[in-house]
Amino acid sequence: MDQADNLRGLEAIMNQFFAPETNNDRKREIEKMLSSFSSQENAWRDCLYFLNNSGNQFVLMFSLTTLEEVIQKRWLGMLTEDKTEIRTNLHQLVFQNNKGFPPFIRNKTMKLMVDIAKVDWPHFYPDFFPQILQLVHSQESILDGLNMLLIAVEELGSPREDISTARALELRKLMNQQVSHISLALTNILETVVDREVGGNNASTPPPSPSLSGDSEDSNSMDGSMFSASPLHTGSLLQIASSKVLSHLVRHSPTRSIHMESQSILISSTCLKCFSQIFSWAHLPSAVNSRVITVLLQLASLVIKAKSNDQGITDVSVLAMVAVNEIMSKNYVPLDFQDYLLSMYRGTLLILQGLVLESESPNSVIPLHSVDENYLDRITDFLKYFVSSHLKRCEDNAQFPLLEFLSLMFKYCMIQPSIAGFSSCLEIWTTVVDYIQGSIEINKDNAKVLLSRYQEALLSLVFQLLKKIQFRYNNSQLEELSKHGVDENEQSEWQVFIVIAIETIMKVADLLPLDVLRIVDTVWKETCVVYLDLEKVLAPDPQGGVRLQLSSKEEQIKLDLMLKDFSTLLQLIGRMSVLFLGEFFIDRIQSGMEYIKQLLALAAFSSKNKLHSCRCENSVIKEDFIEVHAQILGALKAWCHWLAALHSEALSDSTYTWVSSDITSRIVSAVVVVIKEGENERIVHAASHFLVTLTGTVRPPSIWKLKEFTDLYSNINHLRLKPEAHRLLVRSLCNVLLLHWPGIQEQKWEDRRKHLTKFLRDVTDSYRNIRVDQNFSQNKDLQIQAKPVIIHTLLILGDLVENVLNEVTQTKKLCHDALREYIDMALKLFPMYIQTADVCEEMFNFFHK
């Protein structure tokens, strides 16, 4: 059978294989036939004939796949003339005969040529790269040449593990020798596209940086004031710098519309993909120069200059930023760093200016929220790399306009159209703060000067962050965040964002604590006043409790937003308690006293008025009251460490003895009442958590004098508690009996033993009753019914063991004596539950502790 007959038969078989009416049995038969054909020694000759004489896509792909197997598995053992025949035919297909082929066939053919080069180049395939460059330099074949170049830099620059290590290293070395030629060719192509399609220098050259002009102010000086975003600091240096920068952009910004032909978009995109691949493995000095940086940033800025949302232009700009970021991620520092820095900065300045101007202009053609999100992500990534890699070098460079850069970066971050984008931008400022902290640690004598350069930007960041996390100022974005679904860390989108924002504020507070406290304190006090003034709109409800009286729906909406914001502020206030500890405790003790008293007032107000159970028309507000009350208790929990420090100070300074005891007693009274009422499990759970922390860290001796607290020992089994809240409350009550009391000589260990033994017997009564039933060991139903009791009791007892691990010997002995009978009983129960996974697991955990 000749090759023409083979071709006709193959076409018929392939068409039959892909026909919808062909069943699986027939397909398996065809697969065996094709496999048998491919395994023939000279099948590659037929495949070359098929490629040159068939237009059937199925046949073409089968032929290329067969050739691929030959190249990958048999190439080294083939005759030289056979290799030459295959290589020549593939070359002709790429250069001459493939215009009618679909893209995937052309790309597959190019991939086979590169696979051959992976083995033969340069010794047996010396014209491989000249052939590619020949394609690239011809207008008719430029796109094919670029596609083949892209495959080559992907496959040869970063070879896969299908070749030896020595050959992979040789290929990397050979490719690096070609990089300068490739980079020059790609740069020329991109510059041609920019000149032809975009309008050359008129549309693409960035405006001169004001910092480089003769009348520029000292860009590295700051006066500690805030951005104009803060009403308290209008006319700051940063605002002046920002206005100057933007005014230059207004004068120099292009006026002509930008449009790119589809062919130019394809060419630019492929060039940029090549650059990104090259930058990922190449020796950068051979690939990167000021021309490359300039043209990349020109293309990156096209999306801003375009008069409409052109997806093609957007894709080009995104790819350009990907290439730039590939350079930045390598922390590349060329010998001519000054020129490199200025080229990078000028292009970046244009992009940031464009984005900021578009968002601030009332006649904005393309507002930031309509800019492609992927493009904004790439800009943010660039800023991260720039700040993390080059901030120190920029700071040391007298020509770098640090003030203008910080101003534009700040504005860019604050106008992000999404919370996700804004959260990502916060990582930039976290990097800035980390850099400042590191610099201060290295050179503490210069700390004040260094801080002064960044103080204005950092405080403005805090000011704006406080607005970003409040519904009253940022309702549209915050409403988009989910509060229900959780990630692998059991946090919702809302919680993740709030944690990021608060931690960013705290990083700034580590550097500028008093300034941050001043900014936060203003918002905190105002919101507290509004919350406490709610008593004026509360009235007795005929059905019991209180009723919320609001005159309009607008007032309900305002209250809803205020309460949501108050919950967030309470989390921030709790986190800021660390600023009043350690070496700063005495210096800030009065401020700390004000915060703890304010939290006490809020807790007492919420417990007294039972806002969580008030009657109101809007059920959302009731949920807000519950959340606020829980966050108040959470903030008090965080401040327990400060309370512990206050009690410790009271041992040496009697001035604080009474006040520490009084504050603690009043807080406990306000917290215990919500546990006894048990009306809302969220608040009860938060209250129980607070008592665990209070009794574990503060350990106030005065707590024994509080009847409200001591009554819990006898009433705990009668309270409406969920299992987790019950477990926490037991833990807190046992803390008082188990843990060492600070500052007291007589620890009363024997009295504690009696109380602890009795209390544990009361709370574990159901568990202890298991051994009374004579039929328990034989009755499977009773064993199943007892599972929840056993698990809960073991969790409670395990908590006690964890509590005393780092305590004094007497505490450990007391714990052991109290738990001895429960350990013995668990050992007796263990054989009965050896096949019950959950009970068995808890028993193992208990024994391990």
C-alpha positions in Angstrom: 0.0 0.0 0.0 1.5 3.4 -1.0 1.5 6.5 1.1 -1.5 8.0 -0.7 -3.6 5.0 0.2 -2.3 5.1 3.8 -3.4 8.8 3.9 -6.9 8.1 2.7 -7.2 5.2 5.1 -5.9 7.3 8.0 -8.3 10.1 7.2 -11.2 7.8 7.2 -10.2 6.1 10.4 -9.7 9.5 12.2 -13.0 10.9 11.0 -14.7 7.7 12.2 -13.0 7.9 15.6 -14.2 11.4 16.3 -17.7 10.9 14.8 -20.4 11.2 17.5 -22.0 7.9 16.4 -18.9 5.8 17.0 -19.2 3.7 20.1 -16.4 3.0 22.6 -15.6 -0.5 21.5 -14.9 0.8 18.0 -12.8 3.6 19.4 -10.7 1.1 21.3 -10.2 -0.9 18.1 -9.1 2.2 16.2 -6.7 3.2 19.1 -5.0 -0.2 18.8 -4.6 0.2 15.0 -3.1 3.7 15.4 -0.8 2.5 18.1 0.4 -0.4 16.0 1.1 2.0 13.1 3.0 4.5 15.3 5.2 1.8 16.7 6.5 0.9 13.2 10.1 1.9 12.6 9.5 4.0 9.5 6.1 5.4 10.5 7.8 8.8 10.7 8.2 8.9 6.9 4.5 8.4 6.3 3.8 11.1 8.9 6.0 13.6 7.0 4.0 12.7 3.9 0.7 13.2 5.7 1.8 16.6 7.0 2.6 17.8 3.5 -0.4 16.4 1.8 -3.4 16.4 4.2 -5.6 19.2 5.5 -7.4 17.0 8.0 -6.7 18.4 11.5 -7.0 15.0 13.1 -4.5 13.5 10.8 -2.1 16.4 11.2 -2.2 16.2 15.0 -1.8 12.4 14.9 1.2 12.8 12.7 2.8 15.4 14.9 2.2 13.3 18.0 3.9 10.3 16.3 6.9 12.4 15.3 7.1 13.7 18.9 7.4 10.2 20.2 10.2 9.5 17.6 12.1 12.7 18.6 11.7 12.0 22.4 12.5 8.3 22.4 14.5 7.4 19.3 16.2 10.5 18.1 19.7 9.7 19.5 19.8 6.3 17.7 18.6 7.5 14.3 20.7 8.0 11.2 22.0 11.5 10.4 20.2 11.6 7.1 16.9 10.6 8.7 17.2 13.3 11.3 18.0 15.8 8.5 15.0 14.8 6.6 12.7 15.2 9.6 14.2 18.6 10.5 14.0 19.9 6.9 10.4 18.9 6.5 9.4 20.5 9.8 11.4 23.6 8.8 9.5 23.8 5.5 6.2 23.4 7.3 7.0 26.3 9.6 8.5 28.6 7.0 6.5 27.9 3.9 3.5 25.5 4.1 1.8 26.2 7.4 -0.2 29.3 6.6 -3.4 27.3 6.2 -2.8 25.3 9.4 -4.7 26.2 12.6 -2.6 27.8 15.4 -2.4 24.7 17.5 -0.9 22.8 14.6 1.6 25.5 13.8 2.6 25.7 17.5 2.9 21.9 17.8 5.2 21.9 14.7 7.4 24.6 16.3 7.5 22.7 19.5 8.9 19.7 17.7 11.7 21.8 16.2 12.5 23.1 19.6 12.5 19.5 20.9 15.1 18.7 18.3 17.2 21.7 19.2 17.0 20.6 22.8 19.2 17.6 21.7 21.1 18.8 18.7 21.6 22.6 19.1 24.2 24.0 18.4 26.5 21.1 17.2 24.1 19.4 14.8 21.6 22.1 14.4 23.6 25.3 14.2 21.1 27.3 12.2 18.3 26.9 14.8 18.4 30.5 16.2 19.3 32.2 12.9 16.1 30.6 11.5 14.0 32.0 14.4 15.5 35.4 14.0 14.9 35.2 10.3 11.2 34.7 11.0 11.2 37.4 13.6 12.7 40.0 11.3 10.3 39.4 8.4 7.0 41.3 8.6 5.2 38.4 6.9 6.3 35.8 9.5 7.0 37.9 12.6 4.2 36.4 14.6 5.3 32.8 13.8 8.8 33.8 14.7 7.8 35.2 18.0 5.7 32.2 18.8 8.6 29.9 18.0 10.9 32.2 20.1 8.5 32.0 23.0 8.6 28.2 22.8 12.4 28.2 22.6 12.9 30.4 25.7 10.4 28.4 27.6 11.8 25.0 26.7 15.5 25.7 26.5 15.9 28.4 29.1 14.3 26.4 31.8 14.6 22.8 30.6 12.3 20.1 32.1 13.6 17.1 33.8 13.5 14.9 30.6 17.2 15.8 29.9 20.4 15.3 31.8 21.5 17.9 34.3 24.7 18.5 32.3 22.7 19.2 29.1 20.3 21.5 31.0 23.2 23.5 32.3 24.7 23.7 28.8 21.4 24.9 27.3 21.1 27.6 30.0 24.6 28.8 29.2 23.9 28.7 25.4 20.6 30.6 25.9 22.3 33.3 28.0 24.7 33.8 25.1 21.6 34.6 22.9 19.8 36.8 25.4 21.3 40.1 24.3 20.4 39.4 20.7 16.9 38.3 21.6 16.4 41.3 23.9 17.5 43.7 21.3 15.1 42.2 18.7 12.2 42.2 21.0 12.9 45.8 22.1 13.0 47.0 18.5 9.7 45.3 17.7 8.0 46.8 20.8 9.4 50.3 20.1 8.1 50.0 16.5 4.7 49.1 17.8 4.6 51.9 20.2 5.7 54.5 17.6 3.3 53.2 15.0 0.2 52.4 17.0 0.4 54.6 20.1 2.0 57.7 18.7 5.6 57.5 19.9 7.0 59.9 22.3 4.1 62.4 22.2 1.8 59.9 23.8 4.2 57.8 25.8 7.0 59.8 27.3 6.4 60.4 31.0 6.2 64.0 32.3 9.3 65.3 33.9 9.4 64.5 37.6 9.1 67.7 39.7 11.8 66.3 41.9 14.3 66.6 39.1 13.6 70.2 38.2 15.5 73.1 39.6 12.6 74.5 41.6 11.7 71.3 43.4 11.4 71.3 47.1 13.4 68.9 49.3 11.4 65.7 48.7 12.9 63.9 51.7 11.7 66.3 54.3 8.5 65.9 56.3 6.9 68.0 59.0 4.9 65.3 60.8 1.5 66.6 59.5 -1.0 64.4 57.8 -2.3 64.1 54.3 -5.1 66.3 53.2 -7.4 63.4 53.8 -7.2 64.5 57.4 -9.2 67.7 58.1 -6.7 68.5 60.8 -3.7 68.7 58.5 -4.6 70.6 55.3 -1.7 72.0 53.3 0.9 69.4 54.3 4.1 68.8 52.4 2.7 65.6 50.9 -0.4 67.4 49.7 1.8 70.1 48.1 4.0 67.4 46.5 1.0 65.5 45.3 -0.6 68.6 43.7 2.6 69.5 42.0 3.0 66.0 40.6 -0.6 65.9 39.3 -0.3 69.4 37.8 2.6 68.2 35.7 0.5 65.3 34.5 -2.4 67.6 33.5 0.0 69.7 31.4 1.8 66.7 29.8 -1.0 64.1 29.6 -1.8 62.9 26.0 -4.9 64.1 24.3 -5.1 61.7 21.4 -7.1 58.5 21.5 -5.2 55.3 21.6 -6.1 52.3 19.4 -4.1 49.2 18.5 -4.7 46.9 15.6 -5.3 43.3 16.5 -2.0 42.2 14.8 -0.1 44.7 16.9 -1.7 43.4 20.0 -0.8 39.8 19.2 2.8 40.8 18.4 3.2 42.9 21.5 1.7 40.3 23.7 4.0 37.6 22.4 7.0 39.8 22.8 6.1 40.5 26.4 5.6 36.8 27.1 9.0 36.2 25.7 10.5 38.9 27.9 8.8 37.5 31.0 10.1 34.0 30.3 13.6 35.3 29.7 13.7 37.4 32.9 12.7 34.3 34.9 16.0 32.5 34.1 18.4 34.8 32.2 21.4 36.7 33.4 19.6 40.0 33.7 22.5 42.4 32.7 22.3 40.8 29.3 18.6 41.3 29.0 17.7 44.5 30.8 18.7 48.1 30.0 17.0 51.5 30.1 15.4 50.9 26.6 13.8 47.7 27.8 12.5 49.3 31.0 11.2 52.4 29.1 9.3 50.4 26.4 7.8 48.0 29.0 6.5 50.8 31.1 5.2 52.7 28.0 3.1 49.6 27.2 2.1 49.2 30.8 0.6 52.7 30.8 -1.5 52.2 27.7 -4.5 51.0 29.7 -4.6 54.4 31.4 -4.3 56.4 28.2 -6.9 54.5 26.3 -10.2 56.3 25.9 -12.3 53.1 26.3 -12.0 49.8 27.9 -10.2 48.0 25.1 -9.5 44.4 26.3 -6.6 44.0 23.9 -4.8 47.0 25.2 -5.6 46.0 28.7 -4.0 42.5 28.1 -0.9 44.2 26.7 -0.6 46.4 29.7 -1.0 43.5 32.1 1.7 41.5 30.3 4.0 44.4 30.3 3.6 44.7 34.1 4.2 41.0 34.5 7.5 41.4 32.7 8.5 44.4 34.8 7.6 42.5 38.0 9.7 39.6 36.9 12.7 41.9 36.8 11.7 43.5 40.2 11.3 40.1 41.8 14.9 39.3 41.2 16.1 42.3 43.3 18.1 43.3 40.2 20.7 46.1 40.8 22.5 47.0 37.6 25.9 48.8 37.5 24.1 51.9 36.2 21.6 51.8 39.0 21.0 55.6 38.8 19.7 55.5 35.2 17.8 52.2 35.9 16.2 53.8 39.0 15.2 57.0 37.2 13.8 55.0 34.2 11.8 52.8 36.5 10.6 55.7 38.6 9.6 57.9 35.6 7.5 55.1 34.1 6.0 54.2 37.5 5.2 57.9 38.2 3.3 58.1 34.9 1.2 55.1 35.8 0.4 56.1 39.3 -0.3 59.7 38.3 -2.7 58.4 35.6 -4.6 56.2 38.0 -4.8 58.8 40.7 -5.8 61.6 38.3 -8.5 59.4 36.7 -10.0 58.7 40.1 -9.9 62.3 41.2 -11.0 64.0 38.0 -14.7 64.8 37.9 -14.6 64.2 34.1 -12.8 61.0 34.3 -13.2 58.9 31.2 -11.9 55.7 32.8 -12.5 55.7 36.6 -10.4 53.4 38.6 -13.2 51.0 39.3 -13.4 50.2 35.6 -9.7 49.5 35.2 -9.0 45.8 34.9 -8.6 44.2 38.3 -5.7 42.0 37.0 -3.9 45.2 35.9 -4.3 46.8 39.3 -3.0 43.6 41.0 0.1 43.8 38.8 0.6 47.4 39.8 0.3 46.5 43.4 2.8 43.7 43.0 5.2 46.1 41.4 5.0 48.5 44.3 5.5 45.6 46.7 8.7 44.6 44.9 9.9 48.2 44.5 9.4 49.0 48.2 10.9 45.7 49.5 13.9 45.7 47.2 14.8 49.3 46.5 13.4 51.6 49.2 16.7 51.8 51.0 18.6 52.6 47.8 16.0 55.2 46.8 16.2 56.8 50.2 20.0 57.1 49.8 19.6 58.6 46.4 19.4 62.4 46.5 17.6 62.5 43.2 14.8 60.1 44.1 11.6 62.1 45.1 10.6 60.0 48.1 7.9 62.5 49.2 6.1 62.5 45.8 6.4 58.7 45.6 4.9 58.1 49.0 2.1 60.6 48.2 1.2 58.8 44.9 1.5 55.4 46.5 -0.7 56.5 49.4 -3.4 57.9 47.0 -3.3 54.8 44.8 -3.9 52.6 47.9 -6.8 54.6 49.1 -8.7 54.7 45.9 -8.7 50.9 45.4 -12.1 49.9 44.1 -12.2 46.7 46.1 -11.4 45.6 49.6 -9.2 42.8 48.2 -7.1 45.3 46.3 -6.9 47.6 49.3 -5.9 44.7 51.6 -3.1 43.8 49.2 -1.9 47.4 49.2 -1.7 47.3 52.9 1.1 44.7 52.5 3.1 47.5 50.8 2.8 49.7 53.9 3.6 46.8 56.1 6.8 46.4 54.2 7.6 50.1 54.6 7.1 49.8 58.4 9.2 46.7 58.6 12.0 48.6 56.7 11.8 51.6 59.1 11.9 49.3 62.1 14.9 47.4 60.7 16.7 50.7 59.9 16.1 52.0 63.4 17.4 48.9 65.0 20.6 49.2 62.9 21.0 52.9 63.5 19.2 53.9 66.7 21.0 57.3 66.8 19.3 58.3 63.5 15.9 57.0 64.5 14.2 60.4 64.9 15.4 61.6 61.5 14.3 58.5 59.8 10.9 58.5 61.4 10.4 62.2 60.4 10.6 61.2 56.7 7.8 58.8 56.9 5.7 60.1 59.9 3.2 62.0 57.7 2.6 59.1 55.4 2.2 56.6 58.2 -0.2 58.7 60.3 -2.2 59.5 57.2 -2.4 55.7 56.6 -3.8 55.2 60.1 -6.3 58.0 59.6 -7.6 56.6 56.4 -7.6 53.0 57.6 -9.9 54.1 60.4 -12.3 55.4 57.8 -11.9 52.3 55.6 -13.0 50.0 58.4 -16.1 52.0 59.3 -19.4 51.5 57.6 -20.2 55.1 58.1 -17.5 56.0 55.6 -17.1 52.9 53.5 -20.4 51.1 53.6 -20.5 50.1 49.9 -17.3 48.2 50.0 -17.7 46.7 53.5 -21.1 45.4 52.7 -19.6 43.2 49.9 -17.5 41.2 52.5 -19.0 38.0 53.6 -19.4 37.4 57.4 -20.5 33.8 57.1 -18.2 31.7 55.0 -14.9 30.9 56.6 -11.4 30.0 55.3 -9.0 27.3 56.5 -8.3 29.5 59.5 -12.0 29.7 60.4 -12.1 33.4 59.5 -14.7 35.1 57.3 -13.8 37.6 54.6 -14.8 40.4 57.0 -12.7 39.0 59.9 -9.7 38.6 57.6 -9.9 42.2 56.4 -10.4 43.6 59.9 -7.4 41.7 61.2 -5.2 42.9 58.4 -6.3 46.5 59.0 -5.9 46.4 62.7 -2.5 44.7 62.5 -1.3 47.4 60.0 -2.4 50.1 62.5 -0.6 48.3 65.2 2.6 48.1 63.2 2.5 51.9 62.8 1.7 52.2 66.5 4.9 50.4 67.3 6.8 53.3 65.7 4.5 56.2 66.6 2.5 55.0 69.6 1.4 58.4 71.0 0.4 59.8 67.6 -1.7 56.7 66.7 -3.3 56.7 70.1 -4.3 60.4 69.6 -5.9 59.6 66.3 -7.8 56.5 67.5 -8.8 58.1 70.8 -10.8 60.8 69.1 -13.0 58.3 67.2 -13.1 56.0 70.2 -14.4 58.7 72.6 -17.0 60.0 70.2 -18.4 56.6 69.5 -18.5 55.7 73.2 -20.5 58.8 74.0 -23.1 58.0 71.2 -23.4 54.4 72.6 -23.9 55.4 76.2 -26.4 58.1 75.1 -28.7 55.3 73.8 -30.2 55.3 77.2 -32.1 58.3 76.2 -34.0 56.3 73.5 -34.7 53.3 75.7 -38.1 53.0 77.3 -39.7 50.2 79.5 -41.5 47.6 77.4 -45.0 46.5 78.6 -44.0 42.9 78.0 -40.8 43.3 80.1 -37.4 44.6 79.4 -36.7 47.7 77.4 -37.8 48.9 74.0 -35.8 51.0 71.5 -37.5 54.2 70.4 -36.3 55.6 67.1 -38.3 58.2 65.2 -37.4 57.2 61.6 -35.9 54.5 59.4 -32.9 56.8 58.7 -32.1 56.8 62.4 -32.3 53.0 62.4 -29.8 52.9 59.5 -27.5 55.3 61.3 -27.6 53.3 64.5 -26.9 50.1 62.6 -23.8 51.6 61.0 -22.6 53.1 64.3 -23.0 49.8 66.2 -21.1 47.9 63.4 -18.3 50.5 63.6 -18.3 50.3 67.4 -17.7 46.6 67.3 -14.7 47.1 65.0 -13.3 49.9 67.2 -13.6 47.6 70.3 -11.5 45.0 68.5 -8.9 47.7 67.8 -9.0 49.0 71.4 -8.5 45.5 72.7 -5.5 45.0 70.4 -4.0 48.3 71.5 -3.7 47.2 75.1 -0.2 46.0 74.4 0.9 49.6 74.0 0.3 50.1 77.7 2.4 47.1 78.9 6.0 46.4 79.5 8.4 49.3 79.7 5.5 51.8 78.9 3.2 50.6 81.7 4.1 53.2 84.3 4.4 56.1 81.8 1.0 55.4 80.3 -0.7 54.0 83.4 -3.2 56.9 83.6 -4.2 56.6 79.9 -4.6 52.8 80.5 -6.8 53.5 83.5 -9.0 55.7 81.3 -9.4 52.9 78.7 -10.2 50.2 81.3 -12.7 52.4 83.1 -14.4 53.2 79.8 -14.7 49.6 79.0 -16.1 48.9 82.4 -18.7 51.6 81.9 -19.7 50.1 78.6 -19.9 46.6 80.0 -22.0 47.8 83.0 -24.3 49.8 80.7 -24.9 46.9 78.4 -25.5 44.4 81.2 -27.8 46.8 83.1 -30.0 47.7 80.1 -29.9 44.3 78.5 -29.6 45.8 75.0 -29.1 42.4 73.5 -32.7 41.5 74.4 -34.4 44.9 73.8 -37.4 45.1 71.5 -36.9 47.0 68.3 -38.4 47.1 64.8 -35.1 46.3 63.1 -33.8 42.8 63.9 -30.4 43.7 62.5 -29.9 46.3 65.3 -30.6 43.6 67.9 -27.8 41.5 66.3 -25.6 44.6 66.4 -26.2 45.0 70.1 -25.3 41.4 70.7 -22.1 41.8 68.7 -21.1 45.0 70.5 -21.7 43.5 73.9 -19.6 40.4 73.0 -16.8 42.7 71.6 -16.8 44.7 74.9 -16.2 41.5 76.8 -13.5 40.6 74.2 -11.8 43.9 74.7 -11.9 43.5 78.4 -10.3 40.1 78.0 -7.5 41.6 76.0 -7.0 44.2 78.8 -6.7 41.5 81.4 -3.0 41.5 80.9 -2.9 45.2 81.8 -5.1 44.5 84.8 -2.6 41.9 85.9 0.2 44.4 85.6 -1.8 46.9 87.6 -2.3 44.3 90.4 1.4 43.5 90.3 2.2 47.2 90.7 -0.3 47.5 93.6 1.9 45.0 95.5 4.7 47.5 95.6 2.8 50.7 95.4 -0.2 50.9 97.7 -1.6 53.9 95.7 -3.1 51.4 93.2 -4.3 48.8 95.7 -7.8 50.0 96.1 -8.4 51.1 92.5 -7.1 47.8 91.1 -9.4 45.8 93.4 -12.4 48.1 92.8 -12.1 48.0 89.0 -11.7 44.2 88.9 -14.6 43.7 91.2 -16.9 46.0 89.2 -15.9 44.3 85.9 -16.6 40.8 87.4 -20.0 42.0 88.6 -20.9 43.3 85.2 -19.8 40.1 83.5 -21.2 37.5 85.8 -24.7 38.9 85.6 -25.0 38.0 81.8 -23.8 34.5 82.6 -26.4 34.0 85.2 -29.2 35.4 83.0 -28.0 33.2 80.1 -30.2 35.0 77.6 -27.8 35.0 74.7 -25.3 32.3 74.1 -22.9 34.5 72.1 -22.6 36.9 75.0 -22.4 34.2 77.6 -19.6 32.5 75.6 -17.7 35.8 75.5 -18.2 36.4 79.2 -17.0 32.9 80.0 -13.9 33.5 77.9 -13.2 36.7 79.8 -13.4 34.9 83.2 -10.9 32.3 82.1 -8.4 35.0 81.1 -9.1 37.0 84.2 -8.7 34.1 86.6 -5.7 32.8 84.7 -3.7 36.0 84.3 -4.9 38.6 86.9 -5.8 36.1 89.6 -7.4 38.8 91.8 -7.6 37.9 95.5 -10.6 40.2 95.8 -12.7 37.9 93.7 -13.4 35.7 96.8 -15.3 38.6 98.3 -17.7 38.9 95.5 -20.9 37.0 96.2 -21.9 37.2 92.5 -18.8 35.2 91.6 -18.8 32.7 94.5 -22.4 31.9 93.8 -21.4 30.4 90.5 -19.8 27.4 92.3 -23.2 26.3 93.6 -25.3 27.5 90.7 -23.3 26.3 87.7 -25.5 23.2 87.2 -28.6 25.3 87.1 -27.4 27.9 84.6 -28.4 27.8 80.9 -25.1 27.1 79.4 -24.0 25.5 76.1 -21.3 22.8 76.5 -18.5 25.1 75.4 -19.5 27.9 77.7 -20.0 25.4 80.6 -16.5 24.1 80.0 -15.0 27.6 80.0 -16.8 28.6 83.2 -15.7 25.4 85.0 -12.1 26.2 83.9 -12.3 29.8 85.3 -13.8 28.6 88.6 -11.1 26.0 89.0 -8.4 28.5 88.2 -9.3 30.4 91.4 -8.9 27.1 93.4 -5.9 25.7 91.6 -3.5 28.6 90.6 -1.1 30.4 92.9 -2.5 33.7 94.3 0.0 36.5 93.7 1.1 38.7 96.7 -0.5 36.5 99.4 1.5 34.6 102.0 -1.2 32.2 103.0 -2.3 30.2 100.0 -4.8 28.0 102.0 -4.0 24.9 100.0 -6.0 22.6 102.2 -9.1 24.7 102.0 -8.7 24.8 98.3 -8.4 21.0 98.1 -11.8 20.6 99.9 -13.5 23.2 97.7 -12.0 21.8 94.5 -12.9 18.2 95.3 -16.5 19.2 96.1 -16.9 21.4 93.0 -15.6 18.8 90.6 -17.9 16.2 92.1 -20.8 18.5 91.5 -20.0 19.3 87.9 -19.1 15.7 87.0 -22.0 14.1 88.8 -23.4 12.5 85.6 -19.9 11.1 84.8 -19.4 9.7 88.2 -22.9 8.1 88.2 -21.8 5.8 85.3 -20.0 3.5 87.7 -23.1 3.1 89.9 -25.0 1.2 87.1 -24.1 -2.4 87.4 -25.3 -3.1 83.8 -23.3 -0.4 82.2 -20.4 -2.6 81.0 -22.9 -4.9 79.2 -25.5 -2.4 78.0 -24.6 -0.8 74.7 -27.5 1.6 74.8 -26.3 3.0 78.1 -22.8 3.3 76.7 -24.0 5.2 73.7 -26.1 7.6 75.9 -23.1 8.2 78.1 -20.8 9.3 75.2 -21.5 13.1 75.4 -21.1 13.1 79.2 -17.8 11.2 79.0 -16.3 13.4 76.3 -17.4 16.7 77.9 -16.0 15.6 81.3 -12.7 14.6 79.8 -12.4 17.9 78.1 -13.1 19.7 81.4 -10.5 17.7 83.2 -8.0 18.0 80.4 -8.3 21.8 80.7 -7.3 21.7 84.3 -4.2 19.7 83.5 -3.2 22.2 80.8 -3.7 25.1 83.3 -1.2 23.8 85.8 1.6 22.6 83.4 3.8 25.7 84.2 2.6 26.3 87.7 4.2 25.7 91.1 4.6 22.2 92.5 1.8 22.6 95.0 -0.6 23.5 92.3 0.3 20.4 90.3 0.0 18.2 93.3 -3.4 19.6 94.1 -4.6 19.0 90.5 -3.3 15.4 90.6 -5.0 14.6 93.9 -8.3 16.1 92.7 -8.2 14.1 89.4 -7.0 10.8 90.7 -10.4 9.2 90.9 -11.4 10.4 87.4 -8.2 9.0 86.0 -9.0 5.6 87.5 -12.5 5.7 86.2 -11.4 6.7 82.7 -9.0 3.6 82.7 -11.9 1.4 83.6 -14.1 2.8 80.8 -11.4 2.7 78.2 -11.9 -1.0 77.2 -15.6 -0.4 76.7 -14.9 2.4 74.2 -11.9 1.0 72.5 -13.9 0.7 69.2 -15.6 4.2 69.6 -13.3 6.6 67.8 -14.4 10.0 69.3 -14.5 8.8 72.9 -11.2 6.8 72.5 -9.6 9.9 71.0 -10.5 12.1 73.9 -9.3 9.5 76.4 -6.0 9.3 74.7 -5.8 13.2 74.7 -6.6 13.2 78.4 -4.1 10.5 79.3 -1.4 12.2 77.2 -1.9 15.5 79.1 
